[in-house]
């Protein structure tokens, strides 16, 4: 489950970074390049970690599916081999994990 949760947070962090990259690229910022480079390096680093997790998923025959969403919760189904387990995640808690992941990625890529 730890691997599955890491992938879930990593996938969400990647979505956030890609949206931010688009905002910096098209936004009215005077000096865009340093921010764009920082985000691009974070995305590259995250993509490598994601590749490793994807490899582990294949080896362990794991899969994650979104089951349902409400205003406060998101329910995912985790599959490992023939077993499955449903889990509800409180959206603000997921956002906090994703925020921390993005911060770590950006800190690690500062000049």
C-alpha positions as CSV (number, residue, x, y, z in Angstrom):
1,X,0.0,0.0,0.0
2,X,2.9,2.4,0.6
3,X,4.0,2.0,-3.0
4,X,0.4,2.7,-4.2
5,X,0.1,5.8,-2.0
6,X,3.4,7.1,-3.2
7,X,2.3,6.7,-6.8
8,X,-1.1,8.3,-6.1
9,X,0.6,11.4,-4.6
10,X,3.3,11.5,-7.2
11,X,0.8,11.4,-10.1
12,X,-1.2,14.3,-8.5
13,X,2.0,16.3,-7.9
14,X,2.9,15.8,-11.6
15,X,-0.5,17.2,-12.6
16,X,0.0,20.2,-10.4
17,X,3.5,20.9,-11.7
18,X,2.4,20.6,-15.3
19,X,-0.4,23.1,-14.7
20,X,2.0,25.5,-13.0
21,X,4.4,25.2,-15.9
22,X,1.7,26.1,-18.3
23,X,0.7,29.1,-16.1
24,X,4.3,30.4,-15.9
25,X,4.8,29.8,-19.7
26,X,1.7,31.8,-20.7
27,X,1.3,34.1,-17.7
28,X,2.2,37.8,-17.5
29,X,5.5,37.2,-15.5
30,X,8.4,39.5,-16.4
31,X,11.1,36.9,-15.8
32,X,9.8,33.5,-16.6
33,X,12.8,31.4,-17.4
34,X,14.1,30.6,-13.9
35,X,10.7,29.4,-12.8
36,X,10.1,27.4,-15.9
37,X,13.5,25.7,-15.6
38,X,12.9,24.9,-11.9
39,X,9.5,23.4,-12.7
40,X,10.9,21.5,-15.7
41,X,13.7,20.0,-13.6
42,X,11.2,19.0,-10.9
43,X,9.0,17.3,-13.6
44,X,12.0,15.4,-15.0
45,X,13.0,14.2,-11.5
46,X,9.5,13.2,-10.7
47,X,9.1,11.4,-14.1
48,X,12.2,9.2,-13.1
49,X,10.6,8.3,-9.8
50,X,7.3,7.6,-11.5
51,X,9.1,5.2,-13.9
52,X,10.5,3.3,-11.0
53,X,7.1,3.1,-9.3
54,X,5.5,2.0,-12.6
55,X,8.1,-0.8,-12.9
56,X,7.3,-1.9,-9.3
57,X,3.6,-1.8,-10.2
58,X,4.1,-4.1,-13.2
59,X,6.3,-6.5,-11.2
60,X,3.8,-6.8,-8.3
61,X,0.7,-6.7,-10.7
62,X,-0.6,-3.6,-9.0
63,X,-3.2,-1.1,-10.3
64,X,-5.1,1.9,-8.9
65,X,-8.5,3.0,-10.1
66,X,-10.6,6.0,-9.2
67,X,-13.9,4.6,-7.9
68,X,-15.9,7.7,-6.9
69,X,-15.6,11.3,-5.8
70,X,-17.5,13.5,-3.5
71,X,-16.9,17.0,-2.3
72,X,-14.7,15.9,0.6
73,X,-13.5,12.4,-0.3
74,X,-12.1,10.5,-3.2
75,X,-12.4,6.7,-3.2
76,X,-9.7,4.6,-5.0
77,X,-9.6,0.8,-5.5
78,X,-6.1,-0.7,-5.2
79,X,-5.4,-4.0,-6.9
80,X,-2.6,-6.3,-6.1
81,X,-2.7,-9.5,-8.0
82,X,-6.2,-10.9,-7.6
83,X,-6.9,-9.0,-4.4
84,X,-8.5,-5.6,-4.2
85,X,-9.0,-3.0,-1.5
86,X,-11.1,0.2,-1.5
87,X,-9.9,3.3,0.4
88,X,-11.4,6.7,0.9
89,X,-9.0,9.7,1.0
90,X,-9.9,13.0,2.5
91,X,-9.2,15.5,-0.2
92,X,-7.5,18.2,2.0
93,X,-5.1,15.4,3.3
94,X,-4.2,14.4,-0.2
95,X,-3.6,18.0,-1.1
96,X,-1.3,18.4,1.8
97,X,0.7,15.3,0.8
98,X,0.9,16.6,-2.8
99,X,1.9,20.1,-1.6
100,X,4.7,18.6,0.4
101,X,5.9,16.5,-2.5
102,X,5.9,19.5,-4.8
103,X,7.9,21.5,-2.2
104,X,10.4,18.7,-1.8
105,X,10.9,18.5,-5.6
106,X,11.3,22.2,-6.0
107,X,13.7,22.5,-3.0
108,X,15.8,19.7,-4.5
109,X,16.1,21.6,-7.8
110,X,17.0,25.0,-6.6
111,X,20.2,26.4,-8.2
